[in-house]
Amino acid sequence: LSGDDPVAICGYLQRVRKARPDVVLVNAERLSSPWYLDRLLALHPFLSRPSRERGAADRLEGLTLNIEAFLRANHRCGRPLFTATRPPSIPEEFSLVPAGFLWKVTPKGSEATDPRYWSYPVSESEVRSRFRRARGQRVEYAADNVRVFPERYESRLLWLLGSSRVTLAATYLTQNRFQEAARLFQGVLDADPARVRDAGLLFGLGKARYGLDDFPAARVLLERAVELNPAPGISGGALYLLGNIHRRNGASSDAKRCWRLALAQGNLDDRLRQAIERALSE
């Protein structure tokens, strides 16, 4: 785990409420501290010390590298292993499968999702019924700025519940299960209207509608996602699909404009970049 809320809440539940003392909580923020690793391994001998060869440019990169190294060292520790953060680079010897709020480390070839991880003791509607005044802050990071909004603490739980379903929906997209993905994405948006500003959700729902050949709905969702000025991976993917929709409608100049804008985003994965380049060359 990493972050104040998960570490503090789980630590309280375990030490004060005595909930699930069999679970080993690993604070990812401290994996770079030798004293923390010494204590962790002394208390839990089935764990192995991670090794990290690459340096980090900043704190966030360092955190993900530490998590990746820990998972690599312990994915065969004999215990189920979960992580709240999915590092961008996954070692070839294992897979990370969505498991509710978390990611579960599984052997290659065992990537099936288990629905029980999305069975929660509270629903989104119950959380909304308990909303109180905004006492916290929400920070949104766009490609060129940072926005800060007042936030209810209950909204954080609502966001977490929805995000776990978004992750499952995104998994369905990779399996071409567009109807199931669209149902999940739309359910999250209906339960939490504030997510109309969530470019990733709008992009995912737009991809699902595109996969279902519902191009008018897909276009509206993808255009909204781009307007939010998200990270290049989202804006590039959305612009690519918008170009495809324009081409279907016979607007070749609009299609090429979208594809050129998509290429200009930078930091695109190789498959998406190659698809855009092929579209422009046709």
Salt bridges, closest charged atoms under 4 A:
ASP5 OD2 - ARG156 NH1 3.24
ASP22 OD2 - ARG20 NH2 2.85
GLU29 OE2 - ARG59 NH2 2.88
ASP38 OD1 - ARG49 NH2 2.67
GLU68 OE1 - ARG54 NH2 3.51
GLU68 OE2 - ARG72 NH2 3.13
GLU93 OE2 - ARG72 NH1 3.52
ASP114 OD2 - ARG116 NE 2.71
GLU124 OE2 - ARG165 NE 2.90
GLU140 OE2 - ARG138 NE 3.68
GLU140 OE1 - ARG147 NH2 3.57
GLU140 OE1 - ARG197 NE 3.81
GLU151 OE2 - ARG138 NH1 3.72
GLU151 OE1 - ARG156 NE 2.93
GLU154 OE2 - ARG132 NE 2.61
GLU180 OE2 - ARG177 NH2 2.81
ASP198 OD2 - ARG195 NH2 2.78
ASP214 OD2 - ARG209 NH2 3.12
GLU223 OE2 - ARG219 NE 2.98
ASP254 OD1 - ARG257 NH2 3.94
GLU282 OE1 - ARG247 NH1 3.01
